[in-house]
Amino acid sequence: MRAAILDERAVLRITGGDARKFLENIITNDVDSLGADHARFAALLTPQGKVVADFFVIGAAEDDGGGFLIDAPNALAEDIAKKLGFYKLRADVAIEPRPDLAVAAIMDGKATLELGIVFDDPRHPELGQRIVLPALSAKADLEGAGFGVVEASAYHEKRIALGIPEGGKDFIYSNVYPHETDMDQLNGIDFKKGCFIGQEIVSRMERKITPRTRVVPVTFDTAPFPGVDVKAGERPAGHMGSGVNGKGLAMLRLDRVHEALAKGEKITAGGIEISLKKPAWARFTFPGEPGFGA
């Protein structure tokens, strides 16, 4: 059994009598039905529907202090807390950073609740479990439970192989819509819930617009640098994200890729040829497939 401690993640706690209603009204996924030791993948958006930050919202049992925990990018945790505080107004809600808590990804095997707050990664079954546990003893606790603690890079290698994007690595926050980051495919949006910030734009994209740009998996023989421009033939088509062992992710204009493939042109990143690979979880038509763009 293996686990990776994710130092790039931080934990916030949301408590108070209005905490559930507060989160339900502002983030992209359902919180009303969220039970203890379960999680939703969600995002906070701008009023224009752009992703400010994506994160996991975890229901905490009363024995664990109740309320909710947010497993978020460390670099954005302070900003998320400030933005949530801006929206709480007079609601009975407390937002507390918890630097005493760490996040780990269970690479294989199963963790038990004795270790901490354990939940299944809601984006994809093969991502396994995540766990929130005391930071100071995280490594010792995991090893004591029989887990070999590996570098976070092992987790990211698995994530990339599954085609799962991550903000700050594969897309730029505040510059993309949820559909472009595949949140609509990875259980990050509840289209049946009531209003949330940016909901009108996101709903319109779901009902009326086929997103031209998405993060998609790519393969290559030599890894292009992250951030390098991608071309479809001679036309700009996006940029590379993270990559390892011949697999990577790229934010691409799929219509331009489709047109280039139809002409027999190459897709290149910094002059290195790359190939798109449709992930098993994708429900949208892919460049090169019949009916693309219809």
N, C-alpha and C positions, 0 to 999 in steps of 0.2 A: 504494500500500500504506500502511496506517495501523496504528499501535500506540498503546496507552495504558498509561502507567506507573501502577500501582495502589499509591499511597502508603499506602492503608489496609490493605495486606497485609504480613505479616512471614514470615520463613523460619526454621524450626528444622531442625537436622540430627539424625538418629537413627542411631547406629552401634553396632557391637559384635557379637559372635558370636551373641547371642540376639535381635538387633533384629527380625528377621523374625517369629519366633515370638512375641515380646513384643507387637508390634502386632497380629498375627493374633488374639491372645487377648483383646484389649480393645476394638477398634473395630468398626464395623458392617460393613465391607466386607472382601473377601478380599485378603490381602497375600501369601499363600503363592505365588501364581502371578504376582505383579507383577514385571515385568522392567524393565530400565534404560530410561529415557526414556519410560516409560508411567506413568499415574497412575490412582488410584482416588479417587472422591468418597466421603467417609466422615465419621463423627461419633464423638465420645466421648460416652457417655451416663452419666447417673446410674444407680444400681442400680434405680431406679424407672422407667427407660426415657426420661427427659427429656433433651433435647439440651443438653449442656454447651457444645459447640462443634462446628461442622462445618468441614471443611478438605479439602485435596487431599493425598494421600500419593503421592510421586513416587519411583520407583526410580532410584537414581543409579548410573551406570556406575563401574567401578573407576577409570577415568581421571579421574572427577569426585569421587573420594574414597570411593565406595561407600556402602553403607547406604541411607538414605532421607531425603528432604527433605519437610517439611510446609509447605505454603502455606496460611497461616492468617490470620484477622483480626488485625490489629496490636494492637487493644485487648485481645485475649484471649491473645496469644502467651505472655506470662509465666505466666498462669494455666494454660494448657495444659501448659507445661513442668513446672510444679509438680505438676499432677495426674498426668502421665505418670511423673514421678519417684516419686510416692507408690506407684504400682503396680509399679514395676520390682523392688522388694525386692532380692534378691541376683543378679538376672539380669545378664549381661554386656551392659549397655546404657548408652550415653552419650547425653545429651540436651543439645544445644548451640544456643543462639540464634545466628543468623547475620545480624547487622545490616549486614554488608558485602554482602548479597545483596538484590536487589529482584525484584519480580514485575511482569510486563507482560502485557497481553492483546493478541494480534494481532487487530486488527479485520477486516482483509482482507489477502490475500496469505499467503505461507508463510515462516516463519523456518527457518533451518538450524541445525544443531548447533554451528556455529562461533560463534554468538552466545551460547550458553549451554545450559541444560538445557531442551529444548523438548518439550512434550507436548500432545496433543489434550485439550481440555476434555471430561471424560467425561460431563458432564450432558446435553449436547445438541450435535449436530454443527454447528449454525449458530453456536455460540459460538466456534468456531475453536480456535486454539492459545493456550496460555499459555507463558510463558518465564521462567525464573529466571536472572538475569544479574547481573554486578557492579553494585552500586548507584551508585558514584561515576561510572561511565562509561556508565550505562544509556542515557541520552538520546543521547549521542554515538554509542554503538555501534549503536543502532537506526537513527539517521539515516544512519550510514555504510553500513548494509546496505540503504538505500533506503526506509526507513519514515518517513512523516510522523508525528511524535509529537503526539497529540491529547490533550485533557483526559480524565480518567477519567470525566467525565459522559457522554462519547460511548459508552463501554463500557456504562455503566449504562442508558443509553437503549436500547441494543440488548438488554441483558438483560431489561429490563422489557417490551419489545415481544414477546419470546419467552415471557414469563410465568414467568421463572425467579426464585424468591425468594432473598433474601440476608438472613442473620441480622443483627440490629441495625437493619435498615432495614424489613424486612417481618414479622419476628416477634421475640419476646423470648427470648433464650437462657435455659435452665434452666426454662422455663415451657411448653414444647411437646414433643409426641412427634414422632419422625421422620416419621410419616405425615402429620401436620398441616403439615409444611413441604415435603411432596411428595418427600421423599427416596426413598420407595418407587417413585416414578414416574421419578426422575432418576438412576437407577443409583447410589444412595447406600447401599443395603443388599443384602448377599448373604444371602438367606434359606436357602441350602443349606450355608453354612459352619457350623463348630462354634460353641461358646458364645462369647459376648462379653458385656461388661458391659451389663446391661439387656436381654439377648437374649430372655428369657422373655416379658417384657411386649410387646416388638416383634413377636415371633412370634405371640403370641396375637391382637394387633390385626390382623395379616395374615390369620390363619386364621378368626377368629370375629367380628370387629367391623368394621363399616363406619364409618370415622371421620366424625363429624358436622362437624368443623371442619377446614378446609384453607385454605392460601393460594391464591387464584385470581386470574386477570387480570380487570380491570374497565376499562371505558371511561367517559369523561365529557366534557362540554363545557368545564367549568371545574374546574380541579384542586382537590380537597379537600386540606386540610392533612394531612400525615402524622400518624398517631396519632389522628385524629378518629374518634369513634364512628360506626359504621354501624348503621342501623336497617332492618329488614325490615317495612314498614308502620310500626307503632308499637313493635315489639318490638326490643330490643337484639340485634344480630346479629354484632358483631365490631368491627374497627377498620381504618382505612386504613394502608397502608404507603407505599412510594415511588411516585411518579408523574411523568410528563412527557409533553408533547405529546398529551394526550388519552388516554393509556394509563397504567394503574397496577396495583398489586397490593393485595389486601386479605385479611386473615385473617378468615374468615367462618364462621358456623354455617350450613352449607348446607341443613340441614333447615328452618331458619326462613326462609331465602331461598326455598326451594321452596314452602313453604306460602303465603308472601306473593305469589309470582308466580301461584299457582293462584287466589288471591282477586283478582288484578288490582291488587295494591298495589305501591307503588314501593319501590325500594331506594335509600336516601339516606345520604350521608356528610356530616355537618354541614349538613344541609338541602339538599345538592346531589345531584341524581339521578345514580345510577351504574347501569351495566349490566354484567352478567357476560358474559365471553367465554371459551368453553372452549378451552384451548390444544390444539394438534395432538398434543402428546405425552401428554395425559391419557388414561388407561385406565379411569378411574372414571366412573360415571354422574354427570351434571351436573344441577343444579336445572333443572326444566322438561322434562327428558327422560323418556320412558316408562321405567318400572322404577326410577326414583330411589328409594333407600332400601330396595329389596327385598333 
